[in-house]
Amino acid sequence: MIDAPSGEAANTAKPKLRIVALEDAGTDAAAVVADLHTRLLPTSPAVLLGDRFLRDLYYTLLPSHGLIRAAAAYVDGTPAGFIAVTADPNGFMGAALRRWWYRIGWMLLLSVAEHPFTRIPALWEAIQIMTSRKGEGPARGTGEFLSLGVLPEFTDPKFVQQSGLRIARELVVRGVGLLADAGSTKVTAVVDADNLPARMMYFGLGWKLNRSQVPGWRTPSVEFAQEIKKS
């Protein structure tokens, strides 16, 4: 007979982290990532444009055609965080609009009609960001972290100490890997200027401050960058 583990031993088992790319996950993966994005970054333009836009377009249509890639982090099967990246930061939304202008236009029309006071400013911000990047031309070889977030209970110092898991850093590693697979040789990330934890994380990982001001965003933002080393 094999003895079952004692309650004390079971309680000391460390939680397991699993990071799954969107294309490798189940049918509800887009909804999981969209929910994490909404909970963690509620003021981002993609969230303010509505659940239909975020789930059905951003995390379903765009990944299915390789315009963005995303991954979700699970701790013992519970969604804990996510990352979304693109290898074409200055052109991925323009490419989507050229391919599916009628579908995206109808989706945005419905979204704005439902909540005009919040979604018109969000749409305007998205347009401002796209316009500012259009002038920069193609970002050849440069990928971008579009969004990154981890739920607070998994960044709590007590959880980190007990589990040894630094989920945001693991997501950064996975995001860089996704961009390297797409041929990127450099990666950038835009964060709110007052987001000290994110700034410290990127500095701690060896990233450099690339721009102290990023045009187009309503919230003052900065940009970090890192060269992608060939394995």
N, C-alpha and C positions, 0 to 999 in steps of 0.2 A: 504493500500500500504506500502511495506517495502522500505525505502530509501536505495539507494546504498551507500556504503562507500565513503566518500570524497577522493579526490586524496591524500590529506595529510595523512589520516588514512591508505590508501592502501600502501603508500610509507614507512610507519613506521612498517609495518608487518615484523616480523623477518623471515629470510629464514629457511626452515625446512630441517633437515638432516635425510637421510634414508640410512642405511647400509644394503646391500643385499648380502647374501651368493651366491656364484656362482651357486650352485645347485638349488637355489630358483629363479634365475633370468631367463630372456627370452633366446631365441636362440642366440641372439647377445652378450650375456654376456661375452663369451671368447674374442671376438673381442674388447669389451669395456675395459676389464682389460688389454689385451695385448697392446692396444693403450696407456693406462695410464702408463703402465710399460715402454714402449718405450720412451714416452715423459719425464718421470721423472727420469729414470735410464738408459740413453742411452749407458753407457759404461759397463753395467752388461753383463756377458757372455751369459745369456739367450737371451738378446736383440741382441747382436752382432752375434748370430748364425742365425738370420733372422726371419722374420715375420712368415714364415711357421712353423718353429720350435716353436716359442713362442706361436702362436695362436692355431695351430692344435695339437701340442704335449703337451706343457707345461700346457696350460690352457684349453685343451679339453680332451685329453687322460688321463693324470695323475689324474685330479680331478674325472673323471668318474669311476676310480678304487680306489679312496680313498688315493692315494699316496701323494697328496697335497690337501689343501683346500684354497679357496680364497674368498674375499668379496670386493665389490666396494661401495664407499660412493657417494651418490648423494645429491646435494643441490638444492632443488626445481626442481628435475628431471635432473639436469646437472651433469655428472660425475665429481667428484672432487678429488678422491683419491682411493687407493686400498691397500689391504694387502694380502699376500700369506704366508701360514704356512705349516709345515709338522710335523707329530708326529714321523717321522723316518728320522731325518736329515742325518744320516750316511749311510742309505741304500735305500732311495726312488728311486734314479736314477739307482742304481744297480739293483733293482727289476724291474724297467721299461726296462732296457737293457736285462735282462734275459727273460722277457715276449715277447718283441717286437723288438728283436735285428735287424731283417731284415728291419722292418719299420723305426726304428730310424736310422739305418745305411744308408739306402737309402736317408732319409731326410737330414742327415748331409752331405752326398756326394753331393747332389744337392746344398745345402747351400754353401759349401766350393767352389764348382765349379763356382758359381755365383760371389762370392767376396772373393777370396782366401787370399788377403792381410789383410783383417780385420777378417775373420772368422777362419783362421788357428790359430792365437794367442788366439782367444776366446775359441776355442776348446781345445787348450793346457791348458789354464787356468782352464777350467772345469775339465779336466783330473787331473791336479795337485790338485785341491780341493778335488776331489773324492779319489785320492790316499792318501792324507794326512789324510782323515777321515777314510779310510779303516783300517789304523793302530790303530785307536782309539777304534775300536770294536763297538758293538751296543750301542746306547745311550738310555739305558732302562729308560723309564719314562720321558725322556727329549724331548720336542718339540722345534721347531725353527721357528722364523720369517725369512722367506726367502727373502721377499721384502716388503717394506712399503714406500708409497709416497703420497704426497698431492700437487696438483697444486698450484703454487705460489700465484695466485689471492685469494686462500682460506686460505692462511697462512699470508697474509698481515695484519699487526697490526690493520689497520683501519677496515678491514672486521671482524677480530676477536672481536674487541671492539664493533662494531655495532651489530654483530650477536650473540655474546656470544658462538660461535662454535669453539671448539678446535678439529678439525677433526682428526688430527694425534693421539691424546690421545684416542678419541673414537674408532679409528681403533685398537689401542693397546688393549683396553678392549675387543673388538670383537675377535681379534686374540687369546688372552688368553682364551676366552670362547670356541673358536673352538678347541683349544688344550686340554682344560679340558674335553670337550665332548669326545675327542679321548682317554682319559685316561692318559694324560701327567700330571706329578706332578711338572715339572720344565720347564721353557722356556728360550731360549737364543736368542740373536740377534747380528749379526755381522754388524758393521757399519764402514765406512771409519774413520781412526784415526783423520783426520782433519775436520770431519763433526761435528762442535761444536754444532749447534742447536739440532741434533739428540742425541748427548751425554748429553746435558743439559736436554732434554726431559726425557730420561731414568733415569737419576739421580733424576730428579724432581718427577718421578713416584715411586721412591724407589728401582729401580734396582741397582744391584751391578756390578762393573767392574770385570768380571770373568777372562778375559785374555787380557793382554796389547799387545799381538802379536798373530795373527791367521795365520797359515801357508797356503800356496796354492794361496792366492790372490795376484794379481799384485800390487794393491794399498794397502799400509800399513793399516791394519784393527785391530779393537779391538772387544772384545765380552762382552756383558752385559748379566746378568742372573737374574732370579727372581723365587722364589718358587711360585707355583700355590696354592693358599689357597682354601680349600674345602668349598663350599657354604653350 
